[in-house]
């Protein structure tokens, strides 16, 4: 095995499908509601790095109009 398949086998888990992170982040933000959730807490909950989640909010997340910045490093879901 070479490449991604080998890495997944070594890590002992399957690679997640494309777009899976968006759904998981949106579900977590909806659960948090208006008060929001910090990037650090979200990263810990989803098992991703702080940098990965932070970059997601500044790229993909900015195209989701319901996501609101509550405070520095903290985002919430607003309808």
C-alpha positions in Angstrom: 0.0 0.0 0.0 1.1 3.5 -0.7 -0.1 7.0 -0.1 -3.3 7.8 1.7 -4.4 4.2 2.1 -1.2 3.3 3.9 -1.5 6.3 6.2 -5.1 5.4 7.0 -4.1 1.8 7.8 -1.3 2.9 10.0 -3.5 5.4 11.9 -6.1 2.7 12.4 -9.1 4.7 11.1 -10.8 5.4 7.9 -10.4 8.7 6.1 -13.4 11.0 6.4 -15.4 11.9 3.4 -15.1 15.3 1.8 -17.4 17.8 3.3 -17.9 15.9 6.5 -16.3 18.6 8.7 -18.8 21.3 7.6 -21.8 19.2 8.8 -20.1 18.4 12.1 -19.2 22.1 12.8 -22.7 23.3 11.9 -24.3 20.7 14.2 -22.0 21.8 17.0 -22.8 25.5 16.4 -26.5 24.9 16.3 -26.3 23.0 19.6 -24.4 25.9 21.2 -26.9 28.4 19.9 -26.5 32.2 20.3 -23.9 31.9 23.1 -21.5 30.2 20.6 -18.5 27.9 21.1 -14.8 28.6 21.0 -12.5 27.3 18.3 -10.4 25.5 20.9 -13.4 23.7 22.4 -14.8 22.8 18.9 -11.4 21.4 17.9 -11.2 19.3 21.0 -14.8 18.0 20.5 -14.2 17.1 16.8 -10.7 15.7 17.3 -9.2 18.2 14.8 -6.4 20.7 15.3 -7.0 24.3 16.4 -5.4 25.5 13.2 -7.6 23.3 11.0 -10.8 24.6 12.6 -9.6 28.2 12.6 -8.8 28.1 8.9 -12.1 26.4 8.2 -14.0 29.4 9.7 -12.0 31.9 7.7 -12.4 30.1 4.4 -15.5 27.8 4.2 -17.2 29.3 7.2 -17.4 32.8 5.9 -19.7 31.5 3.1 -22.3 30.3 5.6 -24.3 33.4 6.4 -25.8 31.9 9.6 -22.4 31.6 11.3 -21.8 34.7 13.4 -18.6 35.7 15.2 -19.6 36.2 18.9 -16.2 37.1 20.3 -12.6 36.7 19.3 -12.1 33.0 18.6 -15.8 32.3 19.3 -18.5 31.6 16.8 -22.3 30.9 17.1 -25.3 30.1 15.0 -27.8 32.8 14.2 -30.8 32.3 12.1 
